[in-house]
């Protein structure tokens, strides 16, 4: 059975991989205006259909790839972002046995459960019900899904080395890292105790925010396979007609979406990583309701501070600081050309700070990120993959509403309101101080050598030896010390100074012989 399934997957995936390889080369090497976007979208659409046909694991994989600008060209990202995790629900009789095995007899534990599913996904399905008169939703793992996932993941691990032979060498590391995190995440999504924990943590973090509502969990009615939460109805965040009918300010709504998700990202250690329209509703008062906490991102404090530094540098139009923050985030490969990267960032900042009142900064940012990640030595660390997914999905919500929106303005307000700017500046000072200390240590080492040199000078003078070498050495050392300090502000001139000191020393050595 495994062999047949493996062959089936290979036959379906190989044409998509080959098309992607060809399209990616075209996207990197050609001007965007000269690229046949229709053909790109056609090929991307075929990839989308392939993932859907291969089942739950590949639907999830397609969703992951939809945010990977380091792997896919922009048309592919746009097409795969349409991939909705919607699958017909399994019969309720199969689901009922799962609920009763984990929670107890439905007739005894619940007032009622509607056997008609309100939502069906590749890994689970959701039902309405009530407990002690309170309306609830019950999320139940899809019957037999663990066996399906286990089988397809085993096959995916097997065929990946073969598939990677057909992609660019610089993509292989990204693909392996992505698959590793994907496997880790899909296992977590199938354990609802993880989702329950995630939900409670985010609910606690956002408790003081009056614009967001997170449902409560019924712990006594939840398990690894069942998650019971309070029922919170609302209007889908992209249902423009319904929002207009309720007189919801859609421009403010887009601002609120960005503010809530970027506050989670920049202020707390955990953030909702799957904010697609099906997971966000709006109350009649304009508050946001967040559903589905199966996919979350976590970043440590150091990474969070570096992200704040990155965004602050963008707001303040400072390309060198942007690049420094990216370097500290491990987003740049060793040996990258800093001047080229800074130029690319400068162009990005110009775009985002454009004068056009209707300019879509978020779109500009994501499109440029895609191009630069293809053309420059950028990599996407494991801990930032979900961050990029979150930001790209939010961009899709913004595009749907098509309102006047300034991303950097909102970002600046978030940094100010959440008192995050100070922490970024403190980190910049710490980094500058560390750099200074390293410079001082280098200089002290040079100073120690200088002291030894002066001792030798005294010995030479007493012995009345030729002083050509001595004079050259002193002059060379003076230039070298000055160059060490100059290097901190101007690497080019500093390097020339240090090379010159070496040349002077060499010349004085030769003259001594004569």
C-alpha positions in Angstrom: 0.0 0.0 0.0 2.8 2.4 0.9 4.5 1.7 -2.5 1.4 2.4 -4.5 0.7 5.6 -2.5 4.4 6.7 -2.9 4.2 6.2 -6.7 0.9 8.1 -6.9 2.3 11.1 -5.0 5.5 11.2 -7.1 3.5 11.1 -10.3 1.4 14.0 -9.2 4.1 16.1 -7.5 7.0 15.8 -10.1 5.4 17.9 -12.8 4.6 20.6 -10.2 8.2 20.5 -8.9 9.7 20.8 -12.4 7.3 23.7 -13.3 8.3 25.5 -10.1 12.0 25.1 -10.8 11.6 26.6 -14.2 9.3 29.4 -13.1 11.5 30.3 -10.1 14.6 30.7 -12.4 12.5 33.0 -14.7 11.2 35.0 -11.8 14.7 35.6 -10.4 16.5 36.3 -13.7 13.8 38.4 -15.5 12.3 41.7 -14.9 8.8 41.4 -13.4 7.2 43.3 -16.3 8.6 40.7 -18.8 7.4 37.7 -16.9 4.3 35.9 -18.4 2.1 36.1 -15.3 -0.7 34.3 -16.9 1.5 31.2 -17.4 2.8 31.6 -13.8 -0.7 31.6 -12.4 -1.7 28.7 -14.6 1.2 26.6 -13.3 0.5 27.7 -9.7 -3.2 26.7 -10.1 -2.1 23.2 -11.2 0.1 23.0 -8.0 -3.0 24.1 -6.0 -5.1 21.3 -7.5 -2.4 18.8 -6.9 -2.2 19.5 -3.2 -6.0 19.3 -2.9 -6.1 16.0 -4.7 -3.4 14.4 -2.5 -5.4 14.9 0.8 -5.1 16.5 4.3 -1.3 16.4 4.7 -0.7 18.1 1.4 -3.5 20.7 1.9 -1.7 21.7 5.1 1.7 21.6 3.2 0.2 24.0 0.6 -1.0 26.3 3.3 2.5 26.4 4.7 4.2 27.0 1.4 1.8 30.0 0.7 3.9 32.2 3.0 7.3 31.0 2.0 8.7 33.9 -0.1 12.1 32.3 0.2 10.9 29.2 -1.8 8.0 30.3 -4.1 7.7 33.2 -6.6 5.0 35.8 -5.9 2.3 34.3 -8.3 2.6 31.0 -6.5 2.2 32.6 -3.1 -1.0 34.4 -4.2 -2.5 31.2 -5.7 -1.7 28.9 -2.8 -3.1 31.5 -0.4 -6.5 30.6 -1.8 -6.1 27.1 -0.4 -8.9 26.7 2.1 -8.8 23.8 4.6 -12.4 22.7 3.9 -13.3 19.1 3.6 -16.8 17.4 3.8 -17.4 16.2 7.4 -17.3 12.5 8.3 -20.6 10.9 9.4 -21.7 11.9 13.0 -21.9 8.3 14.1 -18.1 8.0 13.7 -17.6 11.3 15.5 -20.0 10.4 18.3 -17.9 7.4 19.3 -14.8 9.6 19.7 -16.7 12.1 21.9 -18.2 9.4 24.1 -14.9 7.5 24.5 -13.1 10.7 25.7 -15.8 12.7 27.5 -18.7 10.3 28.3 -22.2 9.6 27.0 -23.5 12.6 25.1 -27.0 12.2 26.6 -25.5 12.5 30.1 -22.8 15.1 29.6 -24.4 17.5 27.1 -27.8 19.1 26.8 -27.6 18.5 23.1 -25.2 18.3 20.1 -26.4 19.1 16.5 -25.2 16.2 14.3 -24.8 18.6 11.3 -21.2 19.9 11.3 -20.9 23.7 11.0 -17.4 23.4 9.6 -15.2 20.6 8.3 -11.4 20.7 7.9 -8.8 18.2 6.9 -7.9 17.3 10.5 -11.1 18.0 12.5 -14.7 19.1 12.3 -16.9 21.4 14.4 -20.4 21.0 15.9 -22.9 23.2 17.8 -24.3 22.1 21.1 -25.1 23.3 24.7 -24.1 22.6 28.2 -26.3 23.7 31.1 -28.1 26.1 28.9 -24.9 27.7 27.5 -24.2 27.6 23.8 -20.9 25.8 22.8 -18.9 24.5 19.9 -17.2 21.1 19.9 -14.2 20.5 17.8 -13.6 16.8 17.2 -10.6 15.1 15.5 -11.5 13.6 12.1 -12.0 9.8 12.5 -8.9 7.8 11.3 -6.9 11.0 10.5 -3.9 10.0 12.6 -3.3 6.9 10.4 -3.6 9.0 7.2 -1.2 11.6 8.5 1.3 9.1 9.7 1.3 7.3 6.4 1.6 10.4 4.3 4.3 11.9 6.5 6.4 8.7 6.2 6.1 8.9 2.4 6.9 12.6 2.3 10.1 12.0 4.3 11.0 9.3 1.8 10.4 11.2 -1.4 11.8 14.6 -0.2 15.5 13.7 -0.9 14.5 12.7 -4.5 12.3 15.8 -5.0 15.2 18.1 -3.8 17.4 16.9 -6.6 15.1 18.8 -9.0 15.2 22.1 -7.1 17.9 24.8 -6.9 20.7 23.9 -4.4 20.1 27.1 -2.4 16.5 25.9 -1.8 17.4 22.6 -0.3 18.2 23.9 3.2 15.0 26.0 3.3 12.9 23.0 2.2 14.4 20.7 4.8 13.9 23.2 7.6 10.3 23.9 6.4 9.4 20.2 6.4 10.8 19.7 9.8 8.7 22.5 11.3 5.7 21.4 9.3 5.8 17.9 10.7 6.2 19.2 14.2 3.2 21.6 13.8 0.8 19.1 12.2 1.4 16.7 15.1 0.6 19.5 17.6 -2.5 20.4 15.6 -3.8 16.9 16.1 -3.5 17.1 19.9 -6.2 19.4 21.2 -4.6 19.8 24.6 -1.9 21.9 22.8 -4.6 24.1 21.2 -6.4 24.5 24.6 -3.1 25.6 26.2 -2.4 28.0 23.3 -5.9 29.5 23.5 -5.7 30.1 27.3 -2.2 31.8 27.0 -3.3 34.2 24.2 -6.6 34.9 26.0 -4.5 35.9 29.1 -2.1 38.0 27.0 -4.9 39.9 25.3 -7.2 40.2 28.3 -6.7 44.0 28.6 -7.3 44.7 24.9 -11.0 45.8 24.5 -11.1 45.1 20.8 -10.5 41.4 20.8 -12.5 38.4 22.2 -11.1 34.9 22.7 -13.4 32.1 23.6 -13.2 30.2 26.9 -12.5 26.5 27.1 -14.6 23.9 29.0 -11.8 21.8 30.5 -14.1 19.0 31.8 -15.4 18.5 28.3 -12.1 18.6 26.4 -9.4 16.0 25.7 -6.7 15.2 23.2 -9.3 14.4 20.6 -12.1 16.8 21.7 -12.1 20.6 22.4 -15.2 22.3 23.8 -15.4 26.1 23.8 -18.0 28.8 24.3 -20.0 29.7 21.2 -19.2 33.2 19.9 -21.1 34.1 16.8 -20.0 37.0 14.5 -19.7 38.3 11.0 -16.8 36.9 8.9 -14.1 39.5 8.7 -14.2 39.6 4.8 -18.0 39.7 4.5 -18.1 43.3 3.3 -21.8 43.5 2.7 -22.7 42.3 6.2 -20.2 44.6 7.8 -21.5 47.6 5.8 -25.1 46.6 6.9 -23.9 46.8 10.6 -22.2 50.1 9.9 -18.8 48.7 10.8 -15.9 51.1 10.0 -13.9 48.8 7.7 -10.9 51.1 7.6 -10.7 51.0 11.4 -11.3 47.2 11.2 -8.2 46.7 9.1 -6.2 48.8 11.5 -7.5 46.7 14.5 -6.6 43.5 12.8 -3.0 44.6 12.3 -2.8 46.1 15.8 -4.0 42.9 17.5 -1.8 40.5 15.6 1.3 42.6 15.6 0.8 43.3 19.3 0.7 39.6 19.9 3.9 39.2 17.9 6.0 42.1 19.3 4.8 42.2 22.9 4.1 38.6 23.9 5.9 35.2 23.4 3.0 33.6 21.4 1.0 34.7 18.5 -1.9 33.3 16.4 -0.3 32.1 13.2 -3.4 31.2 11.1 -5.5 34.4 10.9 -7.3 33.5 7.6 -10.8 34.9 7.2 -12.5 31.8 8.5 -10.8 32.2 11.8 -11.8 35.9 12.5 -15.3 37.2 13.0 -16.6 40.6 14.0 -19.3 41.5 16.6 -22.0 44.0 15.9 -19.9 46.4 18.0 -16.9 46.0 15.8 -14.9 43.8 18.1 -12.8 40.9 16.7 -13.4 37.3 17.7 -10.4 34.9 17.1 -11.0 31.2 16.5 -8.8 28.1 16.0 -5.5 28.1 18.0 -4.1 24.9 16.5 -1.3 26.8 14.7 0.6 29.3 16.8 4.1 30.8 16.6 6.4 31.3 19.5 9.5 33.5 19.6 12.0 34.0 22.4 12.6 37.5 23.9 15.8 38.0 21.9 14.1 37.4 18.6 11.1 39.6 19.6 13.5 42.5 20.5 15.3 42.1 17.2 12.0 42.1 15.3 11.1 45.4 17.1 14.5 46.8 16.1 13.8 45.7 12.5 10.4 47.4 12.3 11.6 50.5 14.2 14.4 50.9 11.6 11.9 50.6 8.8 9.7 53.3 10.4 12.8 55.6 10.9 14.1 55.0 7.3 17.4 53.5 8.4 18.6 50.8 6.0 21.9 50.0 7.9 20.0 49.3 11.1 17.5 47.2 9.2 20.3 45.0 7.8 21.9 44.8 11.3 18.6 43.6 12.8 18.1 41.1 9.9 21.6 39.8 10.5 20.9 39.3 14.2 17.7 37.5 13.3 19.8 35.1 11.2 18.0 36.1 8.1 21.1 36.6 6.0 23.6 34.0 4.9 27.2 34.2 6.0 29.3 36.3 3.6 26.5 38.4 2.3 27.2 41.7 0.5 26.1 44.3 3.0 26.1 47.3 0.5 23.8 45.4 -1.9 21.4 44.4 0.8 21.3 47.9 2.2 20.5 49.2 -1.3 17.6 46.7 -1.7 16.3 47.7 1.8 16.6 51.4 0.9 14.4 50.8 -2.2 11.9 48.9 0.0 11.8 51.8 2.5 11.2 54.3 -0.3 8.3 52.2 -1.5 6.7 51.9 1.9 7.1 55.6 2.6 5.7 56.6 -0.8 3.8 59.8 -1.3 0.7 58.3 -2.9 -2.1 58.4 -0.4 -3.5 55.0 -1.6 -0.2 53.2 -1.7 -0.4 49.7 -0.2 2.7 49.5 1.9 2.0 46.0 3.1 1.7 44.7 -0.4 4.9 46.6 -1.4 6.7 45.0 1.5 5.6 41.5 0.8 6.3 41.7 -3.0 9.7 43.2 -2.4 10.4 40.6 0.3 9.6 37.9 -2.3 12.0 39.4 -4.9 14.8 40.1 -2.5 14.6 36.7 -0.9 15.0 35.2 -4.4 17.7 37.5 -5.6 19.7 38.2 -2.4 21.2 35.8 0.1 18.2 35.8 2.5 17.2 32.8 4.5 14.1 32.2 6.7 15.0 30.8 10.1 12.7 28.1 11.5 11.3 30.4 14.3 10.3 33.1 11.7 8.4 30.9 9.2 5.1 31.2 11.1 5.6 34.9 11.5 5.9 35.4 7.8 2.8 33.2 7.3 0.8 35.4 9.7 1.8 38.6 8.1 1.0 37.4 4.6 -2.5 36.2 5.6 -3.2 39.5 7.2 -2.2 41.2 4.0 -4.9 39.2 2.2 -7.6 40.6 4.6 -6.3 44.1 3.8 -6.5 43.5 0.1 -10.1 42.3 0.3 -11.2 45.5 2.1 -9.2 47.8 -0.2 -9.3 50.8 2.2 -6.9 53.7 2.8 -4.3 52.1 5.0 -0.8 53.0 6.0 1.0 50.0 7.4 4.0 51.9 8.8 1.8 54.4 10.5 -0.1 51.7 12.3 3.2 50.0 13.1 4.6 53.2 14.6 1.5 53.6 16.7 1.8 50.0 18.0 5.5 50.5 18.9 4.6 53.7 20.8 1.4 52.5 22.5 3.0 49.3 23.7 6.1 51.1 24.9 8.3 49.0 22.7 10.5 51.7 21.2 12.6 52.0 24.4 13.4 48.3 24.5 14.6 48.6 20.9 16.8 51.6 21.6 18.3 49.9 24.7 19.2 46.9 22.6 20.8 49.2 19.9 22.9 50.8 22.7 23.9 47.4 24.1 25.0 46.3 20.6 26.9 49.5 20.0 28.6 49.2 23.4 29.5 45.5 22.8 31.1 46.6 19.4 32.9 49.4 21.2 34.3 47.0 23.9 35.5 44.6 21.1 37.2 47.6 19.5 38.8 48.6 22.8 40.0 45.1 23.4 41.6 45.0 20.0 43.2 48.3 20.6 44.5 47.2 24.0 46.1 44.2 22.4 47.7 46.5 19.8 48.8 48.8 22.7 50.4 45.8 24.5 52.4 45.1 21.3 53.3 48.8 21.0 54.7 48.7 24.6 56.9 45.8 23.6 58.0 47.6 20.5 59.0 50.7 22.5 61.1 48.5 24.8 62.9 47.1 21.7 63.5 50.7 20.5 65.3 51.5 23.7 67.5 48.5 23.3 68.2 49.4 19.7 69.1 52.9 20.7 71.5 51.8 23.4 73.2 49.5 20.9 73.1 52.3 18.3 71.5 50.0 15.7 70.0 51.5 12.5 66.7 53.1 13.2 65.0 52.7 9.8 63.1 49.6 10.9 62.3 51.2 14.3 60.9 54.4 12.7 59.0 52.4 10.1 57.5 50.1 12.8 56.4 53.1 15.0 54.8 54.8 12.0 53.2 51.6 10.8 51.8 50.9 14.3 50.3 54.4 14.6 48.5 54.0 11.2 47.3 50.6 12.3 45.8 51.8 15.6 44.1 54.7 13.9 42.7 52.4 11.2 41.2 50.1 14.0 39.1 53.0 15.2 38.3 54.2 11.6 37.1 50.7 10.7 34.1 51.1 13.1 32.7 54.0 11.1 34.1 53.3 7.6 35.1 49.7 6.8 36.6 50.7 3.4 39.0 53.4 4.7 39.8 51.4 7.8 40.8 48.4 5.6 43.0 50.6 3.4 44.7 52.0 6.5 45.5 48.6 7.9 46.8 47.4 4.5 49.0 50.6 4.3 50.5 49.9 7.7 51.6 46.5 6.5 53.2 47.9 3.3 55.1 50.5 5.3 56.4 47.9 7.6 57.5 45.8 4.6 59.3 48.7 3.0 61.2 49.6 6.2 62.3 46.0 6.6 63.8 46.0 3.1 65.6 49.4 3.6 67.2 48.0 6.8 68.9 45.4 4.8 70.6 48.1 2.7 
